[in-house]
Amino acid sequence: MTSTADPLALAQALIRCESVTPTEGGALTLLEGILTAAGFECHRMTFSEPGYADVENLYARLGNTGPNLCFAGHTDVVPPGNLDAWTSPPFAAEIRNGVLYGRGAVDMKGEIACFIAAVHRYIARGATVPGSISLLITGDEEGDSVNGTVKVLDWLKARGEVLHDCVVGEPSSKNAVGDEIKVGRRGSLNGEIIVEGKQGHAAYPHKADNPVPKLARIIDRLSALKLDDGTAHFEPSHLTVTVISVPNTATNVIPGQARARFNIRYNDAHTRPRLEEQLRNVCAAAAAEVDARYSLTFSGTGDVFFTQPGPLLETMQVAVREITGKAPALSTAGGTSDARFIKDHCPVIELGLTNETIHQVDEHVAVDDLEILTSIYERFLELYFART
């Protein structure tokens, strides 16, 4: 069995599991075996919802008293893309010149390996855990995020099981391991606009109703919208149009319908209900200018959050400073993560490897960085449970 004390060997074993979202690929089975052997009580659960793929998840806990310190992460990875573009196969976990290559090396099988190695080393020194250590590992963070973390959290709540603090192992670092800790995330909201028209011949536009320029007017008004100037903890919110499409490829046909999709990353100056209302008003005003018949729908899960300074954050700051010799910056930049669900249950922060190569061809991590992160996690465990 893979050594639980060696983050490199465990990271390699995990990378070799082809767990492209939402496929389990053997990654959760590997972790379940390792954690069970280490004394964790493991629960495998598969959640379903109509219209979405079934997703396997794992919750493992060592101990049955509080505080319950949870490490959250995901074993699913994004597709590798063009295999020929990779220097070595994406699931081979090859080491070259002190660097581990493979899909998921950074996002985020490497972090899972580091945390498990840190727990092993912490306990192997004879430390008594005055509480519990748990891992919440999902298989759909890179996918729809419907049948994963959010449903495991509901399952825990129904059991009366409490998480007191959580560290999410997302690759939060920028240039060096531990140089940034994520203490918040912007909210993410998706919108889709469908403008109805009347199909016709391009030579006879008066006999048709072209939805394209009407959609363009609505998009223009949305794109010009200034949402805010930023807040004390977050950069300005922004709206990005991501898709424009019509069900038509002919140049001499006016389409009968036009669609656009957009995404908004918003800060704590907004709540989702108020933001949706604002966008509806903008679209309605623009549609009235051009007499457009349209529909507007929203999707997306998780609202903006910010973790205030407290024992969890302060303990991690000390651990990073002791291991790296530098104080970490606090950041709220970047995309979304499953911390957006966890924040409703307990304080949550994110600390992981550097994010330079996530989702890229030849995703990789320095072997030395795995040891640094393991040391940070181990020192954090010491400091965290010394408080209890």
C-alpha positions as a Markdown table, in Angstrom:
| # | Residue | x | y | z |
|---|---|---|---|---|
| 1 | Met | 0.0 | 0.0 | 0.0 |
| 2 | Thr | 1.1 | 3.6 | -0.7 |
| 3 | Ser | 3.0 | 5.1 | 2.3 |
| 4 | Thr | 0.8 | 7.7 | 4.0 |
| 5 | Ala | 3.9 | 9.5 | 5.3 |
| 6 | Asp | 5.2 | 10.2 | 1.8 |
| 7 | Pro | 3.3 | 13.0 | 0.0 |
| 8 | Leu | 5.1 | 12.4 | -3.3 |
| 9 | Ala | 4.3 | 8.7 | -3.5 |
| 10 | Leu | 0.7 | 9.3 | -2.5 |
| 11 | Ala | 0.4 | 12.2 | -5.0 |
| 12 | Gln | 1.7 | 9.9 | -7.8 |
| 13 | Ala | -0.8 | 7.2 | -6.9 |
| 14 | Leu | -3.6 | 9.7 | -7.0 |
| 15 | Ile | -2.6 | 11.2 | -10.3 |
| 16 | Arg | -2.5 | 7.7 | -11.8 |
| 17 | Cys | -6.2 | 7.4 | -11.1 |
| 18 | Glu | -7.9 | 8.9 | -14.2 |
| 19 | Ser | -10.6 | 10.7 | -12.3 |
| 20 | Val | -11.8 | 13.2 | -14.9 |
| 21 | Thr | -14.9 | 14.8 | -13.5 |
| 22 | Pro | -17.3 | 13.3 | -12.6 |
| 23 | Thr | -15.6 | 9.9 | -12.9 |
| 24 | Glu | -14.2 | 8.4 | -9.7 |
| 25 | Gly | -11.4 | 6.7 | -11.5 |
| 26 | Gly | -10.3 | 4.8 | -8.4 |
| 27 | Ala | -9.1 | 7.9 | -6.5 |
| 28 | Leu | -11.6 | 7.7 | -3.7 |
| 29 | Thr | -11.2 | 4.0 | -3.4 |
| 30 | Leu | -7.4 | 4.5 | -3.0 |
| 31 | Leu | -8.0 | 7.1 | -0.3 |
| 32 | Glu | -10.6 | 5.0 | 1.5 |
| 33 | Gly | -8.2 | 2.1 | 1.8 |
| 34 | Ile | -5.4 | 4.4 | 3.1 |
| 35 | Leu | -7.5 | 6.2 | 5.6 |
| 36 | Thr | -9.2 | 3.1 | 6.9 |
| 37 | Ala | -5.9 | 1.5 | 7.5 |
| 38 | Ala | -4.8 | 4.7 | 9.4 |
| 39 | Gly | -7.8 | 4.4 | 11.8 |
| 40 | Phe | -10.3 | 6.7 | 10.1 |
| 41 | Glu | -14.0 | 5.8 | 9.9 |
| 42 | Cys | -14.8 | 6.2 | 6.2 |
| 43 | His | -18.2 | 6.8 | 4.5 |
| 44 | Arg | -18.6 | 6.5 | 0.8 |
| 45 | Met | -21.7 | 8.0 | -0.6 |
| 46 | Thr | -23.1 | 8.5 | -4.1 |
| 47 | Phe | -25.6 | 11.4 | -4.7 |
| 48 | Ser | -27.9 | 11.8 | -7.6 |
| 49 | Glu | -30.2 | 14.5 | -9.0 |
| 50 | Pro | -32.2 | 14.5 | -12.2 |
| 51 | Gly | -30.2 | 16.1 | -15.1 |
| 52 | Tyr | -26.8 | 15.7 | -13.4 |
| 53 | Ala | -24.3 | 12.8 | -13.3 |
| 54 | Asp | -24.2 | 10.7 | -10.2 |
| 55 | Val | -21.2 | 11.6 | -8.0 |
| 56 | Glu | -19.2 | 9.6 | -5.5 |
| 57 | Asn | -17.9 | 11.2 | -2.4 |
| 58 | Leu | -15.9 | 10.3 | 0.7 |
| 59 | Tyr | -16.0 | 11.5 | 4.3 |
| 60 | Ala | -13.5 | 10.1 | 6.7 |
| 61 | Arg | -13.1 | 11.0 | 10.4 |
| 62 | Leu | -10.5 | 10.1 | 13.0 |
| 63 | Gly | -11.9 | 10.7 | 16.5 |
| 64 | Asn | -15.4 | 11.3 | 17.8 |
| 65 | Thr | -15.1 | 14.4 | 19.9 |
| 66 | Gly | -14.7 | 18.1 | 19.2 |
| 67 | Pro | -13.3 | 20.2 | 17.8 |
| 68 | Asn | -13.7 | 18.6 | 14.4 |
| 69 | Leu | -11.0 | 20.0 | 12.1 |
| 70 | Cys | -11.9 | 19.2 | 8.5 |
| 71 | Phe | -9.8 | 19.2 | 5.4 |
| 72 | Ala | -11.9 | 19.6 | 2.2 |
| 73 | Gly | -10.8 | 18.8 | -1.3 |
| 74 | His | -11.6 | 17.0 | -4.5 |
| 75 | Thr | -10.1 | 14.2 | -6.5 |
| 76 | Asp | -11.9 | 15.0 | -9.8 |
| 77 | Val | -9.8 | 16.8 | -12.4 |
| 78 | Val | -10.4 | 18.6 | -15.6 |
| 79 | Pro | -9.9 | 16.8 | -18.9 |
| 80 | Pro | -6.3 | 16.7 | -20.0 |
| 81 | Gly | -7.1 | 18.1 | -23.5 |
| 82 | Asn | -4.8 | 17.3 | -26.4 |
| 83 | Leu | -2.7 | 14.3 | -25.2 |
| 84 | Asp | 0.0 | 14.9 | -27.8 |
| 85 | Ala | 0.6 | 18.3 | -26.3 |
| 86 | Trp | 1.8 | 16.8 | -23.0 |
| 87 | Thr | 5.5 | 16.1 | -22.5 |
| 88 | Ser | 4.6 | 12.9 | -20.7 |
| 89 | Pro | 1.2 | 11.2 | -20.4 |
| 90 | Pro | -1.1 | 13.3 | -18.1 |
| 91 | Phe | -1.8 | 10.3 | -15.8 |
| 92 | Ala | 1.7 | 8.9 | -15.7 |
| 93 | Ala | 2.8 | 11.0 | -12.7 |
| 94 | Glu | 6.3 | 11.2 | -14.1 |
| 95 | Ile | 9.1 | 13.0 | -12.2 |
| 96 | Arg | 11.7 | 15.0 | -14.2 |
| 97 | Asn | 14.4 | 17.2 | -12.6 |
| 98 | Gly | 12.7 | 17.3 | -9.3 |
| 99 | Val | 9.2 | 18.2 | -10.7 |
| 100 | Leu | 6.1 | 16.0 | -10.6 |
| 101 | Tyr | 4.0 | 16.2 | -13.8 |
| 102 | Gly | 0.4 | 15.1 | -14.2 |
| 103 | Arg | -3.2 | 16.2 | -14.3 |
| 104 | Gly | -4.2 | 17.0 | -10.7 |
| 105 | Ala | -0.7 | 17.5 | -9.4 |
| 106 | Val | -1.7 | 20.9 | -8.2 |
| 107 | Asp | -5.4 | 21.0 | -8.5 |
| 108 | Met | -5.6 | 19.3 | -6.2 |
| 109 | Lys | -4.4 | 15.7 | -5.6 |
| 110 | Gly | -1.0 | 17.1 | -4.4 |
| 111 | Glu | -2.7 | 18.9 | -1.5 |
| 112 | Ile | -4.7 | 15.8 | -0.5 |
| 113 | Ala | -1.5 | 13.9 | -0.4 |
| 114 | Cys | 0.3 | 16.5 | 1.7 |
| 115 | Phe | -2.5 | 16.7 | 4.3 |
| 116 | Ile | -2.7 | 12.9 | 4.7 |
| 117 | Ala | 1.1 | 12.8 | 5.1 |
| 118 | Ala | 1.0 | 15.6 | 7.6 |
| 119 | Val | -1.7 | 13.7 | 9.7 |
| 120 | His | 0.4 | 10.6 | 9.6 |
| 121 | Arg | 3.6 | 12.4 | 10.7 |
| 122 | Tyr | 1.7 | 14.2 | 13.4 |
| 123 | Ile | 0.2 | 11.0 | 14.9 |
| 124 | Ala | 3.3 | 9.0 | 14.4 |
| 125 | Arg | 5.2 | 11.2 | 16.8 |
| 126 | Gly | 2.8 | 10.0 | 19.5 |
| 127 | Ala | 0.6 | 13.1 | 19.4 |
| 128 | Thr | -2.9 | 12.7 | 21.0 |
| 129 | Val | -5.6 | 14.4 | 19.0 |
| 130 | Pro | -7.8 | 16.2 | 21.5 |
| 131 | Gly | -10.7 | 16.3 | 19.1 |
| 132 | Ser | -11.2 | 14.9 | 15.5 |
| 133 | Ile | -9.6 | 15.2 | 12.1 |
| 134 | Ser | -11.8 | 14.7 | 9.1 |
| 135 | Leu | -11.6 | 14.8 | 5.4 |
| 136 | Leu | -14.4 | 15.7 | 3.0 |
| 137 | Ile | -13.4 | 14.7 | -0.5 |
| 138 | Thr | -15.8 | 15.2 | -3.4 |
| 139 | Gly | -15.7 | 14.1 | -7.0 |
| 140 | Asp | -17.5 | 17.0 | -8.7 |
| 141 | Glu | -15.8 | 20.2 | -7.7 |
| 142 | Glu | -14.6 | 20.6 | -11.3 |
| 143 | Gly | -18.0 | 19.8 | -12.6 |
| 144 | Asp | -21.5 | 20.9 | -11.7 |
| 145 | Ser | -20.9 | 20.9 | -7.9 |
| 146 | Val | -24.4 | 19.6 | -7.4 |
| 147 | Asn | -23.9 | 16.1 | -6.1 |
| 148 | Gly | -20.8 | 16.7 | -4.1 |
| 149 | Thr | -19.7 | 18.8 | -1.2 |
| 150 | Val | -23.0 | 20.6 | -0.7 |
| 151 | Lys | -24.8 | 17.3 | -0.3 |
| 152 | Val | -22.1 | 15.8 | 1.9 |
| 153 | Leu | -22.6 | 18.8 | 4.2 |
| 154 | Asp | -26.3 | 18.2 | 4.3 |
| 155 | Trp | -25.7 | 14.5 | 5.1 |
| 156 | Leu | -23.4 | 15.6 | 8.0 |
| 157 | Lys | -26.0 | 18.0 | 9.3 |
| 158 | Ala | -28.7 | 15.4 | 9.2 |
| 159 | Arg | -26.4 | 13.1 | 11.3 |
| 160 | Gly | -25.8 | 15.9 | 13.8 |
| 161 | Glu | -22.2 | 15.9 | 12.9 |
| 162 | Val | -20.5 | 19.3 | 13.3 |
| 163 | Leu | -17.5 | 20.8 | 11.5 |
| 164 | His | -15.8 | 23.3 | 13.7 |
| 165 | Asp | -13.1 | 24.6 | 11.3 |
| 166 | Cys | -12.2 | 23.8 | 7.7 |
| 167 | Val | -9.1 | 24.1 | 5.5 |
| 168 | Val | -9.7 | 23.7 | 1.8 |
| 169 | Gly | -6.7 | 22.5 | -0.1 |
| 170 | Glu | -7.2 | 24.5 | -3.2 |
| 171 | Pro | -4.0 | 25.8 | -4.8 |
| 172 | Ser | -4.1 | 29.3 | -3.2 |
| 173 | Ser | -0.4 | 30.2 | -3.4 |
| 174 | Lys | 0.8 | 32.6 | -6.0 |
| 175 | Asn | 4.6 | 32.5 | -6.4 |
| 176 | Ala | 5.7 | 30.3 | -3.4 |
| 177 | Val | 3.9 | 27.8 | -1.2 |
| 178 | Gly | 2.2 | 29.7 | 1.6 |
| 179 | Asp | 2.6 | 33.2 | 0.2 |
| 180 | Glu | -1.2 | 33.6 | 0.1 |
| 181 | Ile | -4.1 | 32.3 | 2.1 |
| 182 | Lys | -7.6 | 32.6 | 0.6 |
| 183 | Val | -10.0 | 34.1 | 3.1 |
| 184 | Gly | -12.9 | 34.8 | 0.8 |
| 185 | Arg | -14.3 | 34.2 | -2.6 |
| 186 | Arg | -16.4 | 36.3 | -4.9 |
| 187 | Gly | -19.8 | 35.0 | -5.8 |
| 188 | Ser | -20.4 | 33.6 | -9.3 |
| 189 | Leu | -23.7 | 34.1 | -11.2 |
| 190 | Asn | -24.5 | 32.9 | -14.7 |
| 191 | Gly | -27.1 | 34.4 | -16.9 |
| 192 | Glu | -28.7 | 33.4 | -20.2 |
| 193 | Ile | -30.7 | 35.7 | -22.5 |
| 194 | Ile | -32.9 | 34.3 | -25.3 |
| 195 | Val | -34.3 | 36.8 | -27.8 |
| 196 | Glu | -37.1 | 35.6 | -30.0 |
| 197 | Gly | -37.5 | 36.8 | -33.6 |
| 198 | Lys | -39.0 | 35.6 | -36.8 |
| 199 | Gln | -36.9 | 33.7 | -39.3 |
| 200 | Gly | -36.7 | 35.0 | -42.9 |
| 201 | His | -34.7 | 35.7 | -46.0 |
| 202 | Ala | -31.8 | 38.2 | -45.6 |
| 203 | Ala | -33.0 | 39.9 | -48.9 |
| 204 | Tyr | -36.4 | 40.7 | -47.3 |
| 205 | Pro | -35.7 | 41.9 | -43.8 |
| 206 | His | -39.1 | 43.6 | -43.5 |
| 207 | Lys | -40.7 | 40.2 | -43.6 |
| 208 | Ala | -38.7 | 38.9 | -40.7 |
| 209 | Asp | -37.8 | 40.0 | -37.2 |
| 210 | Asn | -34.1 | 39.8 | -36.6 |
| 211 | Pro | -33.3 | 39.0 | -33.0 |
| 212 | Val | -29.5 | 39.6 | -33.4 |
| 213 | Pro | -29.3 | 43.4 | -33.2 |
| 214 | Lys | -31.9 | 43.3 | -30.4 |
| 215 | Leu | -29.7 | 40.9 | -28.4 |
| 216 | Ala | -26.7 | 43.1 | -29.2 |
| 217 | Arg | -28.4 | 46.1 | -27.6 |
| 218 | Ile | -29.1 | 44.1 | -24.4 |
| 219 | Ile | -25.6 | 42.8 | -24.3 |
| 220 | Asp | -24.2 | 46.3 | -24.9 |
| 221 | Arg | -26.1 | 47.7 | -21.9 |
| 222 | Leu | -25.1 | 44.8 | -19.7 |
| 223 | Ser | -21.4 | 45.1 | -20.7 |
| 224 | Ala | -21.4 | 48.8 | -20.0 |
| 225 | Leu | -22.9 | 48.3 | -16.5 |
| 226 | Lys | -20.6 | 49.4 | -13.7 |
| 227 | Leu | -21.4 | 47.3 | -10.7 |
| 228 | Asp | -19.2 | 48.8 | -8.1 |
| 229 | Asp | -15.7 | 50.2 | -7.3 |
| 230 | Gly | -14.6 | 47.3 | -5.2 |
| 231 | Thr | -14.9 | 46.9 | -1.4 |
| 232 | Ala | -12.5 | 46.7 | 1.6 |
| 233 | His | -11.9 | 43.0 | 1.0 |
| 234 | Phe | -12.7 | 42.5 | -2.7 |
| 235 | Glu | -11.8 | 43.8 | -6.1 |
| 236 | Pro | -14.6 | 45.4 | -8.3 |
| 237 | Ser | -17.3 | 43.1 | -9.6 |
| 238 | His | -17.4 | 42.5 | -13.3 |
| 239 | Leu | -19.7 | 41.0 | -15.9 |
| 240 | Thr | -18.3 | 39.0 | -18.8 |
| 241 | Val | -20.3 | 37.9 | -21.9 |
| 242 | Thr | -19.1 | 34.4 | -22.7 |
| 243 | Val | -21.3 | 33.0 | -25.4 |
| 244 | Ile | -23.3 | 34.4 | -28.3 |
| 245 | Ser | -25.1 | 32.0 | -30.6 |
| 246 | Val | -27.8 | 31.6 | -33.2 |
| 247 | Pro | -29.3 | 28.4 | -34.6 |
| 248 | Asn | -28.2 | 29.3 | -38.1 |
| 249 | Thr | -25.0 | 29.0 | -40.2 |
| 250 | Ala | -26.4 | 30.4 | -43.5 |
| 251 | Thr | -25.4 | 33.9 | -44.4 |
| 252 | Asn | -28.7 | 34.6 | -46.2 |
| 253 | Val | -31.1 | 33.6 | -43.5 |
| 254 | Ile | -32.3 | 35.8 | -40.6 |
| 255 | Pro | -32.4 | 33.6 | -37.5 |
| 256 | Gly | -35.5 | 33.1 | -35.5 |
| 257 | Gln | -33.7 | 33.2 | -32.2 |
| 258 | Ala | -30.5 | 34.5 | -30.6 |
| 259 | Arg | -28.9 | 33.6 | -27.3 |
| 260 | Ala | -26.2 | 34.9 | -25.1 |
| 261 | Arg | -24.7 | 33.8 | -21.8 |
| 262 | Phe | -22.7 | 35.8 | -19.3 |
| 263 | Asn | -21.0 | 35.3 | -16.0 |
| 264 | Ile | -20.7 | 37.8 | -13.1 |
| 265 | Arg | -18.0 | 37.6 | -10.4 |
| 266 | Tyr | -19.4 | 39.8 | -7.6 |
| 267 | Asn | -18.1 | 41.0 | -4.3 |
| 268 | Asp | -19.7 | 41.7 | -0.9 |
| 269 | Ala | -21.3 | 44.9 | -2.1 |
| 270 | His | -24.0 | 42.6 | -3.5 |
| 271 | Thr | -26.3 | 39.8 | -2.6 |
| 272 | Arg | -27.5 | 37.4 | -5.3 |
| 273 | Pro | -31.2 | 38.4 | -5.1 |
| 274 | Arg | -30.4 | 42.2 | -5.4 |
| 275 | Leu | -28.0 | 41.5 | -8.2 |
| 276 | Glu | -30.5 | 39.5 | -10.2 |
| 277 | Glu | -33.1 | 42.2 | -9.7 |
| 278 | Gln | -30.6 | 44.8 | -11.0 |
| 279 | Leu | -29.8 | 42.8 | -14.1 |
| 280 | Arg | -33.4 | 42.1 | -14.8 |
| 281 | Asn | -34.1 | 45.9 | -14.8 |
| 282 | Val | -31.2 | 46.6 | -17.1 |
| 283 | Cys | -32.3 | 43.9 | -19.6 |
| 284 | Ala | -35.9 | 45.1 | -19.4 |
| 285 | Ala | -34.9 | 48.7 | -20.2 |
| 286 | Ala | -32.7 | 47.7 | -23.1 |
| 287 | Ala | -35.3 | 45.3 | -24.5 |
| 288 | Ala | -37.9 | 48.1 | -24.4 |
| 289 | Glu | -35.6 | 50.3 | -26.6 |
| 290 | Val | -35.7 | 47.8 | -29.4 |
| 291 | Asp | -39.1 | 46.1 | -28.7 |
| 292 | Ala | -37.4 | 42.7 | -28.0 |
| 293 | Arg | -39.2 | 39.6 | -26.8 |
| 294 | Tyr | -36.8 | 37.9 | -24.5 |
| 295 | Ser | -36.3 | 35.7 | -21.5 |
| 296 | Leu | -33.6 | 35.9 | -18.8 |
| 297 | Thr | -32.6 | 33.0 | -16.5 |
| 298 | Phe | -30.0 | 32.7 | -13.9 |
| 299 | Ser | -28.0 | 29.8 | -12.6 |
| 300 | Gly | -25.0 | 29.1 | -10.3 |
| 301 | Thr | -24.5 | 28.0 | -6.7 |
| 302 | Gly | -22.8 | 29.7 | -3.8 |
| 303 | Asp | -22.7 | 33.3 | -2.7 |
| 304 | Val | -19.8 | 35.6 | -1.9 |
| 305 | Phe | -18.2 | 35.1 | 1.5 |
| 306 | Phe | -15.4 | 36.5 | 3.6 |
| 307 | Thr | -13.8 | 34.8 | 6.6 |
| 308 | Gln | -13.1 | 37.3 | 9.4 |
| 309 | Pro | -9.9 | 37.0 | 11.4 |
| 310 | Gly | -10.1 | 34.4 | 14.1 |
| 311 | Pro | -8.3 | 31.4 | 15.6 |
| 312 | Leu | -8.4 | 29.3 | 12.4 |
| 313 | Leu | -6.8 | 32.0 | 10.3 |
| 314 | Glu | -4.4 | 33.1 | 12.9 |
| 315 | Thr | -3.2 | 29.6 | 13.6 |
| 316 | Met | -2.5 | 29.0 | 9.9 |
| 317 | Gln | -0.7 | 32.3 | 9.6 |
| 318 | Val | 1.7 | 31.3 | 12.4 |
| 319 | Ala | 2.3 | 27.8 | 10.8 |
| 320 | Val | 3.2 | 29.3 | 7.5 |
| 321 | Arg | 5.4 | 31.9 | 9.0 |
| 322 | Glu | 7.3 | 29.3 | 11.1 |
| 323 | Ile | 7.9 | 27.0 | 8.1 |
| 324 | Thr | 8.6 | 29.5 | 5.4 |
| 325 | Gly | 9.9 | 32.4 | 7.4 |
| 326 | Lys | 7.4 | 34.8 | 5.7 |
| 327 | Ala | 4.0 | 36.1 | 6.6 |
| 328 | Pro | 1.3 | 35.1 | 4.1 |
| 329 | Ala | -0.8 | 37.7 | 2.3 |
| 330 | Leu | -4.6 | 37.4 | 2.7 |
| 331 | Ser | -6.4 | 37.1 | -0.6 |
| 332 | Thr | -10.0 | 37.0 | -2.0 |
| 333 | Ala | -9.0 | 36.9 | -5.7 |
| 334 | Gly | -9.6 | 34.0 | -8.1 |
| 335 | Gly | -12.5 | 31.8 | -9.0 |
| 336 | Thr | -14.9 | 29.9 | -6.9 |
| 337 | Ser | -14.4 | 26.8 | -4.8 |
| 338 | Asp | -16.4 | 24.5 | -2.5 |
| 339 | Ala | -15.5 | 26.8 | 0.4 |
| 340 | Arg | -18.6 | 28.7 | -0.8 |
| 341 | Phe | -20.7 | 25.9 | 0.6 |
| 342 | Ile | -18.6 | 25.1 | 3.7 |
| 343 | Lys | -18.7 | 28.7 | 4.9 |
| 344 | Asp | -22.4 | 28.2 | 5.9 |
| 345 | His | -21.3 | 25.5 | 8.4 |
| 346 | Cys | -18.0 | 26.7 | 9.9 |
| 347 | Pro | -15.1 | 29.1 | 9.4 |
| 348 | Val | -13.1 | 28.2 | 6.3 |
| 349 | Ile | -9.8 | 29.2 | 4.7 |
| 350 | Glu | -7.9 | 27.9 | 1.7 |
| 351 | Leu | -4.2 | 27.0 | 1.6 |
| 352 | Gly | -2.5 | 24.9 | -1.0 |
| 353 | Leu | 0.2 | 24.8 | -3.7 |
| 354 | Thr | 1.0 | 27.4 | -6.2 |
| 355 | Asn | -1.6 | 27.8 | -8.9 |
| 356 | Glu | 0.5 | 28.7 | -11.9 |
| 357 | Thr | -0.1 | 25.5 | -13.9 |
| 358 | Ile | -3.6 | 24.5 | -12.9 |
| 359 | His | -5.8 | 23.3 | -15.8 |
| 360 | Gln | -2.8 | 23.6 | -18.1 |
| 361 | Val | -1.0 | 21.1 | -20.3 |
| 362 | Asp | 2.0 | 19.7 | -18.3 |
| 363 | Glu | 0.4 | 20.7 | -15.0 |
| 364 | His | 3.2 | 20.2 | -12.4 |
| 365 | Val | 4.5 | 20.7 | -8.9 |
| 366 | Ala | 8.0 | 20.8 | -7.5 |
| 367 | Val | 8.7 | 17.8 | -5.3 |
| 368 | Asp | 10.2 | 20.2 | -2.7 |
| 369 | Asp | 6.9 | 22.1 | -2.6 |
| 370 | Leu | 5.1 | 19.0 | -1.6 |
| 371 | Glu | 7.4 | 18.7 | 1.4 |
| 372 | Ile | 7.0 | 22.4 | 2.3 |
| 373 | Leu | 3.2 | 22.2 | 2.2 |
| 374 | Thr | 3.2 | 18.9 | 4.3 |
| 375 | Ser | 5.4 | 20.7 | 6.9 |
| 376 | Ile | 2.9 | 23.6 | 7.0 |
| 377 | Tyr | 0.0 | 21.3 | 7.4 |
| 378 | Glu | 1.8 | 19.3 | 10.1 |
| 379 | Arg | 2.7 | 22.5 | 12.1 |
| 380 | Phe | -0.8 | 23.7 | 11.7 |
| 381 | Leu | -2.2 | 20.5 | 13.2 |
| 382 | Glu | 0.2 | 20.9 | 16.2 |
| 383 | Leu | -0.8 | 24.5 | 16.8 |
| 384 | Tyr | -4.5 | 23.9 | 16.2 |
| 385 | Phe | -4.9 | 21.1 | 18.7 |
| 386 | Ala | -2.6 | 22.7 | 21.2 |
| 387 | Arg | -5.3 | 25.4 | 21.6 |
| 388 | Thr | -7.9 | 22.9 | 22.8 |
